[in-house]
Amino acid sequence: VDAICVSSLVGSRKPELAIFAEAARRCRVPFAGWMVGDAPIADIQGGHLAGLTTIWLHRGRVWDRADVKPDFVAQTVTEAAKTILDHLIG
């Protein structure tokens, strides 16, 4: 873990752009990349609004939203990590 970014301490929460920017700042990485999460609005819509590529952890659930869609779907964090690595390595 490179950093912890707690919304109540930062004063911003997902899906607000500021929390994503603060997380990147705390990790000392460019504000770009991936958002992996299981919440359609906070994680997936928030990730899209932040310009991130998203992976929804479905955990046996069905995606039922028409207003936003994840870029990728994974069952586990391990599967999500493999998706990211496959795209970085090519």
C-alpha positions as CSV (number, residue, x, y, z in Angstrom):
1,V,0.0,0.0,0.0
2,D,1.5,3.3,-1.1
3,A,-0.9,5.6,0.7
4,I,-4.3,5.8,2.4
5,C,-6.9,8.4,1.3
6,V,-9.8,8.6,3.7
7,S,-12.7,10.7,2.4
8,S,-13.7,12.2,5.8
9,L,-10.1,13.4,6.3
10,V,-9.7,14.7,2.7
11,G,-13.1,16.5,2.5
12,S,-14.1,14.8,-0.7
13,R,-15.6,11.4,-1.5
14,K,-16.2,9.2,-4.6
15,P,-17.5,10.0,-7.2
16,E,-16.0,13.5,-6.8
17,L,-12.9,14.2,-8.8
18,A,-11.0,15.6,-5.9
19,I,-10.7,12.3,-4.0
20,F,-9.2,10.6,-7.1
21,A,-6.7,13.4,-7.5
22,E,-5.8,13.4,-3.9
23,A,-5.2,9.6,-3.9
24,A,-2.9,10.0,-6.9
25,R,-1.0,12.8,-5.2
26,R,-0.6,10.8,-2.0
27,C,0.7,7.8,-4.0
28,R,3.1,10.2,-5.9
29,V,1.8,9.0,-9.3
30,P,0.4,10.8,-12.3
31,F,-3.3,11.3,-12.2
32,A,-4.1,8.6,-14.7
33,G,-4.7,4.9,-14.8
34,W,-7.3,2.5,-13.4
35,M,-10.1,2.4,-11.0
36,V,-11.1,-1.0,-9.6
37,G,-14.2,-1.2,-7.5
38,D,-17.6,-2.8,-6.9
39,A,-19.8,0.3,-6.6
40,P,-21.4,1.4,-9.9
41,I,-21.6,5.2,-9.0
42,A,-18.8,5.8,-6.6
43,D,-16.2,3.6,-8.3
44,I,-17.2,3.2,-11.9
45,Q,-19.0,6.5,-12.7
46,G,-16.5,8.3,-10.5
47,G,-13.6,6.6,-12.3
48,H,-15.0,7.6,-15.7
49,L,-15.5,11.2,-14.5
50,A,-11.8,11.2,-13.4
51,G,-10.7,9.9,-16.8
52,L,-9.7,6.5,-15.5
53,T,-10.2,3.1,-17.1
54,T,-12.6,1.1,-14.9
55,I,-12.9,-2.4,-13.8
56,W,-16.1,-3.5,-12.0
57,L,-15.8,-6.3,-9.5
58,H,-19.1,-8.1,-10.0
59,R,-18.8,-10.7,-7.3
60,G,-21.7,-12.6,-8.8
61,R,-23.9,-9.6,-9.4
62,V,-25.4,-8.4,-12.7
63,W,-24.7,-4.9,-14.0
64,D,-28.1,-3.2,-14.2
65,R,-27.3,0.4,-15.1
66,A,-27.7,1.9,-18.5
67,D,-26.3,5.3,-17.7
68,V,-22.7,4.1,-17.1
69,K,-20.8,1.0,-18.0
70,P,-17.4,-0.3,-16.8
71,D,-14.6,-0.7,-19.3
72,F,-13.9,-4.2,-18.0
73,V,-15.6,-6.7,-15.6
74,A,-13.8,-9.0,-13.2
75,Q,-14.9,-11.5,-10.5
76,T,-11.9,-11.0,-8.2
77,V,-9.1,-8.5,-7.5
78,T,-6.6,-11.0,-8.9
79,E,-8.6,-11.1,-12.2
80,A,-8.7,-7.3,-12.3
81,A,-4.9,-7.2,-11.8
82,K,-4.4,-9.6,-14.6
83,T,-6.6,-7.4,-16.9
84,I,-4.5,-4.4,-16.1
85,L,-1.2,-6.3,-16.6
86,D,-2.4,-7.7,-19.9
87,H,-3.2,-4.2,-21.1
88,L,0.1,-2.7,-19.9
89,I,2.2,-5.5,-21.3
90,G,0.2,-5.8,-24.5
